[in-house]
């Protein structure tokens, strides 16, 4: 008869850990993150929290998640070729960025041959989102089943650049009025993207990113209701955004935590609504001097978004830190997700992280940290007031310094940058990035300037 393996107790584990540490205190295995949250060396029944089950609401037309690609460009024909290549190559939806969003005529050419009833189209238009939304509405030709994602998000543009042409509150109001105007013609459309990407890319902690996203969502929802959009429609029309990077455990826990936070936020508005989460790969994790290891980082980020339960996952091209990715880099980004989805089959289980003592505990810790940051922002008068006063920027700066020190002191490594540096880097081709738009003079705040961790070391390695 087979004898079962004995189940060690926490006391048994402690005794073995103390032997392995050879005199070091067992408390040395515990560390604090940028939010001040403790990460323990062992999780089990003795310190378990309530189980978390946070699956995505539904599959994406038979697929476990929506494989979404980003097409950036100014020439309509070139963007059209890239979009069609993505959709024919396995993408389910696209995000457009660049000068093609300036008017309905170039946008229509960029979307020639795209069936918007089947392939959702989103935009990344920054402060000009309402004009781009109007152009997209015209390009959709009034088809009521067109699955448009306006992704209106003036707050991220304002926070990142530090300026806007008019008072940012007026830009938020215009975005809400634009959403209300198009809601009747496009019942399948979503309107707002509430994301903490500005805080994340500036070096913010997970809690700060989640709190920023929740505060942005609350700001957009209040404006939408004031614009006459029904509450249920405003909630259903809000997409949540989260950044995922190579730290896949924390990244997938962030996705799950955001779902828990949205549950509480939608209840607070009076109508619990399933979350729709778009996970985008982090740009602060990317290397420029040797971009090839970025393929590994992006694979880990894609894994985190999918396992964490995001409805849509967007991966940058591996050469993004050098410029706009070319066709090869975009294909690699697309195929990375296809391998995860169709070969690794990581979407076959709903919320595969559920039941892990560590991941459930980490999910709850991050949700509580994010909610505490959200409440802090609300006490400061809301996200706009917090940005004007510089409070959120100061907290992000503190987190940025903490995380940068971890790289500088060697506690955190970047493969290909601080460790295993390749002296003979293979070349990559990119398309030139357009100049960044100047911040508007109508309203100003201290910018949440993006950081790229590798940049501090790439000069030394060159």
C-alpha positions as CSV (number, residue, x, y, z in Angstrom):
1,X,0.0,0.0,0.0
2,X,1.4,3.4,-1.0
3,X,2.1,5.7,2.0
4,X,1.2,9.4,1.5
5,X,3.9,12.0,1.8
6,X,3.9,13.6,5.3
7,X,2.6,17.2,5.4
8,X,5.2,19.4,7.0
9,X,3.9,21.9,9.5
10,X,5.0,25.6,9.7
11,X,7.2,24.6,12.6
12,X,8.9,21.9,10.5
13,X,9.5,24.5,7.7
14,X,10.9,27.0,10.1
15,X,13.4,24.6,11.5
16,X,14.7,23.7,8.0
17,X,14.7,27.3,7.0
18,X,16.8,28.3,10.0
19,X,19.3,25.6,9.2
20,X,19.6,26.8,5.6
21,X,20.0,30.4,6.6
22,X,23.1,29.6,8.7
23,X,22.7,32.1,11.4
24,X,20.7,34.8,9.5
25,X,17.4,35.8,11.0
26,X,14.4,34.2,9.4
27,X,12.9,37.6,9.2
28,X,15.5,38.4,6.5
29,X,13.3,36.3,4.1
30,X,10.5,38.8,4.4
31,X,10.6,42.0,2.3
32,X,8.5,45.1,1.8
33,X,7.5,46.3,-1.7
34,X,7.1,49.9,-2.9
35,X,3.6,50.0,-1.2
36,X,5.0,48.9,2.1
37,X,3.3,45.5,1.7
38,X,5.0,42.5,3.3
39,X,5.9,39.6,1.0
40,X,6.4,36.5,3.1
41,X,8.6,33.6,2.4
42,X,5.8,31.0,2.9
43,X,2.0,31.0,2.5
44,X,-0.2,28.3,3.7
45,X,-3.3,27.4,5.7
46,X,-1.8,29.0,8.8
47,X,-1.8,32.5,7.3
48,X,-4.3,32.1,4.5
49,X,-6.8,34.8,3.6
50,X,-10.3,34.3,2.2
51,X,-10.1,32.6,-1.2
52,X,-10.4,34.9,-4.3
53,X,-12.2,33.9,-7.4
54,X,-11.9,36.6,-10.0
55,X,-12.4,35.2,-13.5
56,X,-13.0,37.2,-16.7
57,X,-16.6,37.8,-17.3
58,X,-16.8,35.8,-20.6
59,X,-14.7,34.5,-23.4
60,X,-13.9,36.6,-26.5
61,X,-16.0,35.0,-29.2
62,X,-14.9,31.5,-28.3
63,X,-11.3,32.5,-27.4
64,X,-10.2,32.8,-23.8
65,X,-9.2,36.5,-24.3
66,X,-9.2,39.2,-27.0
67,X,-5.8,39.3,-28.7
68,X,-5.5,43.1,-29.3
69,X,-2.8,44.8,-31.4
70,X,-1.5,48.4,-31.5
71,X,-1.0,50.0,-34.9
72,X,0.7,53.3,-34.8
73,X,1.1,55.4,-37.9
74,X,0.5,58.5,-39.9
75,X,0.0,57.1,-43.4
76,X,-3.5,55.6,-43.9
77,X,-2.4,53.0,-46.5
78,X,0.5,51.8,-44.3
79,X,-1.8,51.6,-41.2
80,X,-4.4,49.8,-43.3
81,X,-1.8,47.2,-44.4
82,X,-0.7,46.7,-40.8
83,X,-4.2,46.4,-39.5
84,X,-5.3,43.8,-42.1
85,X,-2.1,41.8,-41.5
86,X,-2.8,41.7,-37.8
87,X,-6.4,40.6,-38.2
88,X,-5.5,38.1,-40.9
89,X,-2.7,36.9,-38.7
90,X,-4.8,36.1,-35.6
91,X,-5.6,39.4,-33.9
92,X,-9.2,39.9,-32.8
93,X,-9.2,43.7,-32.4
94,X,-6.9,46.7,-33.0
95,X,-5.9,49.9,-31.4
96,X,-5.0,52.8,-33.7
97,X,-2.7,55.7,-32.8
98,X,-1.1,58.4,-34.9
99,X,-2.1,61.1,-37.4
100,X,-4.6,58.8,-39.1
101,X,-7.0,59.6,-36.2
102,X,-7.1,63.3,-37.1
103,X,-10.0,63.1,-39.5
104,X,-12.6,60.6,-40.7
105,X,-11.2,60.6,-44.3
106,X,-7.7,59.2,-43.5
107,X,-9.2,57.0,-40.7
108,X,-11.7,55.5,-43.2
109,X,-8.8,54.7,-45.5
110,X,-6.9,53.1,-42.6
111,X,-9.9,50.9,-41.8
112,X,-10.7,50.0,-45.4
113,X,-11.7,46.3,-45.5
114,X,-12.2,46.0,-41.7
115,X,-15.6,44.6,-40.6
116,X,-16.1,46.6,-37.4
117,X,-19.1,44.5,-36.5
118,X,-16.6,41.6,-36.1
119,X,-13.3,43.2,-35.2
120,X,-13.5,45.9,-32.5
121,X,-11.5,49.1,-33.2
122,X,-10.1,51.2,-30.4
123,X,-8.2,54.5,-30.4
124,X,-5.2,55.9,-28.5
125,X,-5.7,59.6,-29.3
126,X,-4.8,61.3,-26.0
127,X,-6.2,64.7,-25.4
128,X,-7.7,64.7,-28.9
129,X,-9.9,61.7,-28.1
130,X,-13.3,63.4,-28.7
131,X,-12.3,64.5,-32.2
132,X,-10.9,61.0,-33.0
133,X,-14.1,59.5,-31.6
134,X,-16.2,61.6,-34.0
135,X,-14.0,60.5,-36.9
136,X,-14.3,56.9,-35.9
137,X,-18.1,57.2,-35.6
138,X,-18.2,58.6,-39.2
139,X,-15.8,55.9,-40.4
140,X,-18.2,53.2,-39.0
141,X,-20.9,54.6,-41.2
142,X,-23.6,54.4,-38.6
143,X,-23.6,50.6,-38.5
144,X,-25.4,50.0,-35.2
145,X,-23.5,46.7,-34.6
146,X,-20.1,48.3,-35.0
147,X,-18.0,47.4,-32.0
148,X,-16.3,50.7,-31.4
149,X,-14.0,51.4,-28.4
150,X,-13.5,55.1,-28.2
151,X,-11.0,54.7,-25.3
152,X,-11.5,58.4,-24.3
153,X,-8.9,59.1,-21.7
154,X,-7.8,62.8,-21.4
155,X,-6.6,62.3,-17.8
156,X,-3.7,60.0,-18.8
157,X,-2.7,62.5,-21.5
158,X,-2.8,65.4,-19.1
159,X,-0.9,63.6,-16.3
160,X,1.8,62.3,-18.6
161,X,2.4,65.6,-20.5
162,X,1.7,67.9,-17.7
163,X,-0.6,70.1,-19.8
164,X,-3.8,70.5,-21.8
165,X,-5.1,73.2,-24.2
166,X,-8.0,73.9,-21.9
167,X,-8.8,73.2,-18.2
168,X,-8.7,69.4,-17.9
169,X,-12.1,69.4,-16.3
170,X,-13.4,70.8,-19.6
171,X,-11.7,68.0,-21.6
172,X,-13.3,65.4,-19.3
173,X,-16.7,67.0,-19.8
174,X,-16.2,67.1,-23.6
175,X,-15.3,63.4,-23.5
176,X,-18.4,62.6,-21.6
177,X,-20.6,64.6,-23.9
178,X,-19.0,62.9,-26.9
179,X,-19.8,59.5,-25.3
180,X,-23.4,60.5,-24.7
181,X,-23.8,61.7,-28.2
182,X,-22.7,58.5,-29.8
183,X,-24.3,56.1,-27.3
184,X,-27.6,55.8,-29.2
185,X,-26.1,55.2,-32.6
186,X,-23.6,52.6,-31.4
187,X,-25.1,50.4,-28.6
188,X,-22.1,48.0,-28.7
189,X,-19.6,50.8,-28.2
190,X,-17.4,51.4,-25.1
191,X,-16.4,55.0,-24.3
192,X,-13.8,55.5,-21.6
193,X,-10.4,53.9,-20.8
194,X,-9.8,54.3,-17.0
195,X,-6.2,53.3,-16.5
196,X,-3.3,53.9,-14.1
197,X,-0.7,53.6,-16.9
198,X,0.5,57.2,-16.3
199,X,1.4,56.3,-12.7
200,X,2.9,53.0,-13.7
201,X,5.1,54.3,-16.5
202,X,6.4,57.1,-14.2
203,X,7.7,54.5,-11.7
204,X,4.6,54.2,-9.5
205,X,3.8,51.3,-7.3
206,X,1.1,48.7,-8.0
207,X,-1.2,50.3,-5.4
208,X,-0.7,53.8,-6.9
209,X,-1.4,52.5,-10.4
210,X,-4.6,50.7,-9.2
211,X,-5.7,53.7,-7.2
212,X,-5.2,56.1,-10.2
213,X,-7.2,53.8,-12.4
214,X,-10.1,53.7,-9.9
215,X,-10.0,57.5,-9.5
216,X,-10.0,57.9,-13.2
217,X,-13.0,55.6,-13.5
218,X,-14.9,57.5,-10.9
219,X,-14.1,60.8,-12.6
220,X,-15.3,59.6,-16.0
221,X,-18.5,58.0,-14.5
222,X,-19.5,61.2,-12.7
223,X,-19.0,63.2,-15.9
224,X,-20.9,60.7,-18.0
225,X,-23.9,60.8,-15.7
226,X,-23.8,64.6,-15.7
227,X,-23.8,64.4,-19.5
228,X,-27.0,62.4,-19.4
229,X,-25.6,58.9,-20.0
230,X,-27.6,56.3,-18.0
231,X,-25.6,54.8,-15.1
232,X,-25.8,51.3,-16.5
233,X,-24.5,52.4,-19.9
234,X,-21.7,54.5,-18.4
235,X,-20.5,51.6,-16.3
236,X,-20.7,49.1,-19.1
237,X,-19.0,51.6,-21.4
238,X,-15.9,52.0,-19.1
239,X,-12.9,49.8,-19.9
240,X,-10.3,49.4,-17.2
241,X,-6.6,49.5,-18.1
242,X,-3.7,47.9,-16.2
243,X,0.0,47.5,-17.0
244,X,1.6,44.1,-17.0
245,X,5.4,43.5,-17.0
246,X,7.9,40.7,-16.5
247,X,7.1,40.4,-12.8
248,X,4.3,38.1,-13.7
249,X,3.1,37.2,-10.3
250,X,2.5,40.8,-9.2
251,X,1.1,41.6,-12.7
252,X,-1.5,38.9,-12.7
253,X,-2.4,39.8,-9.1
254,X,-2.9,43.4,-10.3
255,X,-5.4,42.3,-12.9
256,X,-7.3,40.3,-10.3
257,X,-7.1,43.1,-7.8
258,X,-8.5,45.6,-10.3
259,X,-11.5,43.3,-10.8
260,X,-12.2,43.2,-7.1
261,X,-11.9,47.0,-6.9
262,X,-14.3,47.5,-9.8
263,X,-16.8,45.3,-8.1
264,X,-16.7,47.6,-5.1
265,X,-16.7,50.8,-7.2
266,X,-19.6,49.8,-9.4
267,X,-21.6,48.8,-6.3
268,X,-20.9,52.2,-4.8
269,X,-22.3,53.8,-7.9
270,X,-25.4,51.7,-7.4
271,X,-25.2,49.0,-10.1
272,X,-22.7,46.1,-9.9
273,X,-21.3,45.6,-13.4
274,X,-18.8,43.0,-14.6
275,X,-15.3,44.5,-15.2
276,X,-13.8,44.7,-18.7
277,X,-10.0,44.9,-18.3
278,X,-7.4,45.7,-21.0
279,X,-3.9,44.6,-20.0
280,X,-1.1,46.4,-21.8
281,X,2.6,45.6,-21.6
282,X,4.7,47.9,-19.6
283,X,7.1,50.2,-21.5
284,X,9.2,51.0,-18.4
285,X,10.6,47.4,-18.4
286,X,11.9,47.6,-22.0
287,X,15.5,47.8,-23.0
288,X,16.7,49.9,-26.0
289,X,20.4,49.0,-26.5
290,X,19.7,45.3,-26.8
291,X,16.0,44.9,-27.4
292,X,16.0,41.2,-28.1
293,X,15.6,40.1,-24.4
294,X,12.4,42.2,-24.5
295,X,10.8,39.2,-26.2
296,X,11.1,37.3,-22.9
297,X,9.7,40.2,-20.9
298,X,6.8,40.6,-23.2
299,X,6.1,36.9,-23.1
300,X,6.0,37.1,-19.3
301,X,3.7,40.2,-19.5
302,X,1.3,38.4,-21.9
303,X,1.2,35.4,-19.6
304,X,0.4,37.6,-16.7
305,X,-2.4,39.4,-18.5
306,X,-4.0,36.2,-19.7
307,X,-3.6,34.2,-16.5
308,X,-4.8,37.2,-14.5
309,X,-8.0,37.2,-16.5
310,X,-7.9,40.3,-18.6
311,X,-10.5,40.5,-21.3
312,X,-8.0,41.9,-23.7
313,X,-4.2,41.8,-23.8
314,X,-2.0,44.2,-25.8
315,X,1.7,43.6,-26.3
316,X,4.2,46.2,-27.6
317,X,6.7,45.2,-30.3
318,X,10.0,44.2,-28.7
319,X,11.8,47.1,-30.3
320,X,9.4,49.8,-28.9
321,X,12.0,51.5,-26.8
322,X,13.8,52.5,-30.0
323,X,10.8,53.7,-32.0
324,X,7.7,52.5,-33.7
325,X,7.9,48.7,-34.2
326,X,8.2,47.5,-37.8
327,X,6.2,44.6,-39.3
328,X,8.5,42.0,-37.9
329,X,8.2,43.3,-34.4
330,X,4.5,43.6,-34.6
331,X,4.3,40.0,-35.9
332,X,6.4,38.8,-33.0
333,X,4.0,40.6,-30.5
334,X,1.0,39.0,-32.2
335,X,2.5,35.5,-32.4
336,X,3.6,35.6,-28.7
337,X,0.0,35.8,-27.7
338,X,-1.0,33.1,-30.3
339,X,1.5,30.7,-28.8
340,X,0.3,31.4,-25.3
341,X,-3.3,30.9,-26.4
342,X,-3.2,28.1,-28.9
343,X,-0.1,26.1,-28.0
344,X,0.4,26.7,-24.2
345,X,-3.4,26.7,-23.8
346,X,-3.1,28.9,-20.7
347,X,-6.7,30.2,-21.2
348,X,-8.4,26.9,-20.7
349,X,-8.9,27.3,-17.0
350,X,-11.0,30.1,-15.5
351,X,-8.8,32.1,-13.1
352,X,-6.0,29.5,-12.7
353,X,-4.5,31.6,-9.9
354,X,-7.5,30.9,-7.7
355,X,-6.6,28.7,-4.8
356,X,-2.9,29.7,-4.6
357,X,-2.4,30.9,-1.1
358,X,0.3,33.4,-2.2
359,X,-1.6,34.7,-5.2
360,X,-4.9,35.1,-3.4
361,X,-3.1,36.9,-0.5
362,X,-1.2,39.1,-3.0
363,X,-4.4,39.9,-4.9
364,X,-6.1,41.0,-1.7
365,X,-3.1,43.0,-0.5
366,X,-2.9,44.9,-3.9
367,X,-6.6,45.5,-4.0
368,X,-6.5,47.0,-0.5
369,X,-3.4,49.1,-1.4
370,X,-5.2,50.3,-4.5
371,X,-8.4,51.1,-2.7
372,X,-6.4,53.0,0.0
373,X,-4.7,55.1,-2.7
374,X,-8.1,55.7,-4.4
375,X,-9.6,56.9,-1.1
376,X,-6.5,59.1,-0.6
377,X,-7.1,60.7,-4.0
378,X,-10.8,61.2,-3.3
379,X,-9.9,62.9,0.0
380,X,-7.6,65.2,-2.0
381,X,-10.7,66.3,-4.0
382,X,-10.5,63.7,-6.8
383,X,-7.9,62.9,-9.4
384,X,-8.0,66.3,-11.1
385,X,-7.4,68.1,-7.8
386,X,-4.7,65.7,-6.8
387,X,-2.9,66.2,-10.1
388,X,-3.2,70.0,-9.8
389,X,-1.9,69.9,-6.3
390,X,0.9,67.5,-7.1
391,X,0.1,65.0,-4.3
392,X,-0.1,61.9,-6.5
393,X,3.1,63.0,-8.3
394,X,4.9,63.2,-5.0
395,X,3.9,59.7,-4.0
396,X,4.8,58.3,-7.4
397,X,8.2,60.0,-7.2
398,X,8.9,58.3,-3.8
399,X,8.0,54.9,-5.3
400,X,10.1,55.6,-8.4
401,X,13.1,56.3,-6.1
402,X,12.5,53.1,-4.2
403,X,12.3,51.0,-7.3
404,X,15.3,52.7,-8.9
405,X,17.4,52.0,-5.9
406,X,16.6,48.3,-6.1
407,X,18.1,48.3,-9.6
408,X,21.0,50.4,-8.6
409,X,21.9,48.3,-5.6
410,X,21.6,45.1,-7.5
411,X,18.6,43.7,-5.7
412,X,16.7,43.6,-9.0
413,X,18.3,42.6,-12.3
414,X,17.5,43.3,-15.9
415,X,18.6,40.4,-18.2
416,X,20.6,41.9,-21.1
417,X,21.1,45.2,-19.2
418,X,22.5,44.6,-15.8
419,X,23.2,40.9,-16.1
420,X,24.1,38.6,-19.0
421,X,24.9,41.6,-21.2
422,X,25.5,40.8,-24.9
423,X,28.6,42.7,-26.2
424,X,27.6,42.0,-29.8
425,X,24.0,43.2,-30.2
426,X,22.1,42.2,-33.3
427,X,20.5,45.2,-35.1
428,X,16.8,45.9,-35.3
429,X,14.8,48.1,-37.5
430,X,12.2,50.6,-36.3
431,X,10.1,53.4,-37.7
432,X,10.8,56.9,-36.5
433,X,8.6,58.2,-33.7
434,X,6.9,61.5,-34.3
435,X,7.8,64.4,-32.0
436,X,5.9,64.4,-28.8
437,X,3.1,67.0,-28.7
438,X,3.9,70.1,-26.6
439,X,1.8,70.3,-23.4
440,X,-1.0,72.7,-23.7
441,X,-1.0,76.1,-22.0
442,X,-4.6,76.1,-20.9
443,X,-4.0,73.9,-17.8
444,X,-0.8,72.6,-16.2
445,X,0.3,70.1,-13.6
446,X,3.6,68.5,-12.7
447,X,4.0,65.7,-15.3
448,X,4.2,62.1,-14.5
449,X,7.2,61.7,-16.7
450,X,7.7,58.1,-18.0
451,X,10.8,56.2,-16.9
452,X,12.6,53.3,-18.5
453,X,14.6,51.4,-15.9
454,X,17.3,50.2,-18.4
455,X,18.2,53.7,-19.5
456,X,20.3,54.3,-16.5
457,X,22.6,51.4,-17.3
458,X,22.6,51.4,-21.1
459,X,25.1,54.2,-21.4
460,X,27.6,52.3,-19.3
461,X,27.1,49.1,-21.3
462,X,27.4,50.8,-24.7
